Amino acid sequence: MEDYLEFNRRRWDESVGIHVNSETGFYRLAEFRAGEDILGPIESSEIGDVAGKRALHLQCHFGLDTLCLARRGAHATGYDFSSEAIAAARALSDETGIAATFVEGDVYTAPSRIDGAFDMVYVTWGAINWLPDIVRWAEVVAHFLAPGGMLYLLESHPAALALDQDEAGRLVPSFPYFHGSEPIIMEETETYTGDTVKLTNAKSYEWIHPLSAIINGLVGAGLTIDFLNEHSRIAWPMFPCMVEAGRGMYELPPEVPSLPLAFSLKASFPS
């Protein structure tokens, strides 16, 4: 297999500039710079009070959610494998005066790059589908949690990731839900933000992790599942037929039967 990490890194390095300067306003940076709390509605309702907590945001992209957590009073650290993303995150931190720490590296090497334990590990929206080994990811999460700490995970639902919209507008099974260790190779010249800027690095490698594999990986790493919720909204238009649902969220139109588009879970590390 080609070097999936390097291909994906190049894609994300290129995407950073498009996202920071988005013509669509997808990331609501103007509102964030104006002082608004722009954390999404699902995570806002589920993470609880983070003031004073040590929070590690894995795969933080250019640090927007990391800084949202810091604005809420968390001692936040963002971690991402894209050097461009980390540079943009530090620049946004300096610009807004919101203090946070940002570290560069891929998820699996995080234990050798970050010291200390955290009260919360935070992972949201389009993160774990870039990782080939969900068990190793769960072990990394467990490594960083202090006794009594928690993981908050909010992600696209793997059942939805297995679907695609065909030319007739129907959502049909298109990718293997149980696809094993081999990646799904995607070729997309635009990012999910709706920006028309074309990507030079169109190829990417992704994995669908079944819900059972995610949960069993966390349980095997010593965590206890506190809740698992499924959601009919998601933070980007996963399919062309989707409609806006307010507060930066999207849902299926009324004529399409409801499907789980996202899931969230909280998992705790024993005291």
Secondary structure, 3 states (H helix, E strand, C coil): CCCHHHHHHHHHHHHHHHHHCCCCCCCCHHHHHCCCCCCCHHHHHHCCCCCCCEEEEECCCCCHHHHHHHHCCCEEEEEECCHHHHHHHHHHHHHHCCCCEEEECCHHHHHHCCCCCEEEEEEECCCHHHCCCHHHHHHHHHHHEEEEEEEEEEEECHHHHCEEECCCCCEEECCCCCCCCCCEEEECCCCCCCCCCCCCCCEEEECCCCHHHHHHHHHHCCCEEEEEEEECEECCCCCCCCEEEECCEEECCCCCCCCCCEEEEEEECCC
